[in-house]
Amino acid sequence: MAPAAAAVAAARPSSLPRASSPRRGRQCRACSFRRAAPSARPVTLASSEPGHCSRSRRRQGRPLCSQAEVAGATVDDDEACELVSGSDLVIGEGDDSVRAYLFKAVKNNNGTGILLLSDVFGFEDSATRDFAYRVACNGYNVLVPDLFRGDPWKPSAPFDEDGFARWLAGQAPARVSGDIDACTRWLVDEFKAAGVSRKLGVVGFCYGGARLVEALARDADAESCFSAGVCFYGSRMDASLGSRVAAPVLFVCGDGDPLCPVETVRELERRARGARAAVYAGRGHGFAHRPQSVEEDADAEDAFNAMRGWLHDHLLA
């Protein structure tokens, strides 16, 4: 298997199942999400309903919202998990509409919006939603769009490299960038234009990390909507775009990731204004949101804290 194919195969969900369709009309001890009908119009923040979570909602054996800090105080896992509500959105109309999911901080909302761009497994994947949930637990409003219009990559064993190439070719770059820009405008309308927040942030993983670099390059040429970004092991990033990126970006990667070579990350760090790279020794693709060992789990937690500090310093301080 080619190195790049091996990295994609290794990053696919294994111990983490894909998120199934949220259960309707049932309160459970795990977080329950409500889904909008396909024809639903965009809903506002006020329409969100609190989610329900307990210590049973864990990833790799640890709580998602462990010791979240709220208004200067530390709360336990149960209370932290009650700080987030969720709602399905449809942004835009007709053929140009895109589904998204909004995680909204409730008790400790700092008014700041974050656009989170997923990996190839899509916006309903459990690892992506768990990570977005943790970010929201820290006071943010996190919008996760469906970058693939209901057609995320469905992992197979063994990895089908030709099939993956065909699937990727079907994700038209112009359509994906248009959907990202539409979601960015929605965040601007909901948070910046409404006077709720002066700043927005963007986070991306793998496929979404590469799209993050492209989006920030476009952003610098237009309205400059984003004030900070965090890119986790962006796949096949275009380092030449770095000089066009104005928002400060934290690039997180491992030194054993063929999809995100350290050389590319260092070049982006050199070219992009205010950028910084955090390179984890011995780590491959996907370690920060899909840790597969105790060692990876520790580095994933460290990377999450680095992201949290970066967002705080550039969006809230």
ABEGO torsion letter per residue (X at the ends): XBAAAAAAAAABBAABBBBBBBBBGBBBABBBBBBBBAABBBBBAAABBBBBBBAABBBGGBBAABGBBBGGBBBBAAAAAAABBBBBBBBEBEAABBBBBBBBBAAABAGBBBBBBBBAAEAABAAAAAAAAAAAAAGBBBBBBBAAGGBBBBBBOBBBAAAAAAAAAABBAAAAAAAAAAAAAAAAAAAAAAGABABBBBBBBEAAAAAAAAAAAAAAABAGABABBBBBGBBGBBAAAAAABABBBBBBBBAABAABBAAAAAAAAAABBGBBBBBBBGBBBGAAABBABAAAAAAAAAAAAAAAAAAAAAAAX
